Amino acid sequence: MLEILIAFSILALSLGILLKIFSAGVNSAVIAEDYTAAVQIAESLMATTGMEKPLLAGQESGLENDKFHWKVVVSPYSFNPENNDDTGVTVMLFKVKASVSWGDDNTRLSERQVELSTLKLARKPL
């Protein structure tokens, strides 16, 4: 009789541990899915910046899928190597930074963020 009680105790303990491992795996999968969606949104924002309208310094922000808050910041990027004569240059260099954040609105501790940046060329205004 004592052996059966010990066996059930070991079984209950093992099942508790297995359920905890399973729930941690599911939680990691949900977090990974959110990161994947955020990176796709940031890449899409970076790809469309300067394509739909001229590339100008400034920022835009919005909400995607009622969950992901995004912001795109475009700023002039100065590249000044030595002995550079830029009198004939007809383009400007801009830094484009796209950031996407999401998480629980009640606490800032659980907020997650993805930030991507790149450089883009645009024609100088005449």
N, C-alpha and C positions, 0 to 999 in steps of 0.2 A: 504494500500500500504506500509506503514512504517513497519507493522508487517512482511510482506513478505521479505523486505530487511533485517530486524533483524534476521529472521529465516535463510536466506541464509548465513548471516555472521556467525551465530552460527554453521551452518552446515560446512562451509568452515574451521572454526577454529577447529572443532571436527575432521574433516577428516585429517587435517594437523597433529594433535596430534596422531591420530591412525596410520598414515603412519610412523611417527617417532618411535613409539613403535614397530611397525612391523619390521622396518629396524634394530632396535637395537637387536631384537630377532634373526633375520637372521644372523647378524654379530656375535652374541654370539654362534650360532650354528656352524658357520664356524670355529671360534677360538677353540671351543671344539673338532671339528673334527680333526683339526691340532694337538692339544695336544694328542688326542687318537692315532693318527698315530705316533707321536714322541715317545710316551711311548712304543708302539709296536716295533718300530725300536730299541730303547734302550734295551728292554727286549730281543729281538732277538740277539743283539750284545753280551749281557752279557751271554746268554745261549751258544752261539757258541765259546766264548773265552775259550781257553784251550781244546776244543774238536777236532777241525780240525787240530791243531798243538800244540806242547807242550806249556805250560804256562810259559812264560818268561817275565821279566821286559821290558817295552818299551811302545810305543804308536803307534796307527794306526788311520788314519782318512780317510774320504771319503764323497761321496755325494750320497744320496738316492732319487730317484724320481725327480731329478733335482730341489729339493727344500730344503731338509733336510741335513744339514751338520752334520756329526757325528764324534766323537772322542772317542777312547777307550784307557785308560791309565791303565797299569798294573804295580804295584809297590810292592816290598816286604813289608810285614806287620810284624812288630816285636811284639810278644806277650811274655812278660817277667814277669810272676808272680813270687812271692817269692818262694824259695825252689823248683825251677824247674830244673830237670836234663834232658837235651835234648840230651844226648849222644846216646840214642837208637832210637831217632825219625828219621823216614825215609821220612818225608814229610815237605814241606815248605808252609807257609801261604802267599797268595798274596791278595792285595786289587785291585779289578777291578772296575774302574769308567767309566761308559758310559754316554756321554753327547751328546744331539742332539739339534741343534739350527736351527732356520728358521726365516724368516722375510724379510722385504724390504731391498735390498742390498744398497740402497742409503742412508738410515739413520740407525744408530745403536740404535736409541731410540725405534724403533718398533720391534726390534729383541726379539724373545722369546726363552727360553731354558728349557730343561728338563734334569735332571741329576740323574742317579741311580748309586748306588754303592753296592758292596757285597764283601765277602771274599771267596776265593777258595783255595783248597788244591792242591798241585802238588808234585810229587816225587822229592826228592833231587837228583841232579846229582851224579852219583857214581864216 
